[in-house]
Amino acid sequence: MSQTQKAPSGRVRRSPVGVRNRLSIKGQDPAYVYRIVSDRNDNISLRLEEGYEHVSADKVQVGDKRVNVAQGLGDHASLSVGNGETGYVMRIKREWYDEDQAAKRQEVRKTQDAIKRIDKRDGDYGRIKIGDEAE
């Protein structure tokens, strides 16, 4: 087969050796942003409070195909992430995710503006003020 020919349709896609992604999520709805969330340190509860929801195991495929690992035990899509921890597939509406990211960027801008010198003639250098020192 020459380099310009395509593989026959219906053929299983081949994954090159050493290029596996066990944390990929196939079957995503484009209206949502997906994450794999570890079950340690109350991460699941925190994500639920932020608006994330669990994804059903029959809706997505987590990771590449593997022979020795069961996919999505129980109702929620999950996989072992090591050290006895389980990672659960969770998603949030894209519009909420975008709002959260905009809020994070705004906070970063505030911090950057606070450390930049007001007089920009000398460039973007910071300033330190201790106590009630005169300016």
Secondary structure as the mmCIF struct_conf table of DSSP 4:
data_model
#
loop_
_struct_conf.conf_type_id
_struct_conf.id
_struct_conf.beg_label_comp_id
_struct_conf.beg_label_asym_id
_struct_conf.beg_label_seq_id
_struct_conf.end_label_comp_id
_struct_conf.end_label_asym_id
_struct_conf.end_label_seq_id
TURN_TY1_P TURN_TY1_P1 GLN A 3 THR A 4
BEND BEND1 GLN A 5 GLN A 5
HELX_LH_PP_P HELX_LH_PP_P1 LYS A 6 PRO A 8
TURN_TY1_P TURN_TY1_P2 SER A 9 GLY A 10
HELX_LH_PP_P HELX_LH_PP_P2 ARG A 11 PRO A 16
TURN_TY1_P TURN_TY1_P3 VAL A 17 GLY A 18
TURN_TY1_P TURN_TY1_P4 ARG A 22 LEU A 23
STRN STRN1 ILE A 25 LYS A 26
BEND BEND2 GLY A 27 GLY A 27
TURN_TY1_P TURN_TY1_P5 PRO A 30 ALA A 31
STRN STRN2 TYR A 32 SER A 38
BEND BEND3 ASP A 39 ARG A 40
TURN_TY1_P TURN_TY1_P6 ASN A 41 ASP A 42
HELX_RH_AL_P HELX_RH_AL_P1 ASN A 43 GLU A 50
TURN_TY1_P TURN_TY1_P7 GLY A 51 GLY A 51
STRN STRN3 GLU A 53 HIS A 54
STRN STRN4 SER A 56 SER A 56
TURN_TY1_P TURN_TY1_P8 ALA A 57 LYS A 59
STRN STRN5 GLN A 61 VAL A 62
BEND BEND4 GLY A 63 ASP A 64
BEND BEND5 VAL A 67 VAL A 69
BEND BEND6 GLN A 71 GLN A 71
BEND BEND7 GLY A 74 ASP A 75
STRN STRN6 HIS A 76 HIS A 76
STRN STRN7 SER A 78 GLY A 82
TURN_TY1_P TURN_TY1_P9 ASN A 83 GLY A 84
STRN STRN8 GLU A 85 LYS A 93
HELX_RH_AL_P HELX_RH_AL_P2 ARG A 94 ILE A 115
BEND BEND8 LYS A 116 LYS A 116
BEND BEND9 ILE A 118 ILE A 118
HELX_RH_3T_P HELX_RH_3T_P1 LYS A 120 ASP A 122
BEND BEND10 ASP A 124 ASP A 124
TURN_TY1_P TURN_TY1_P10 GLY A 131 ASP A 132
#
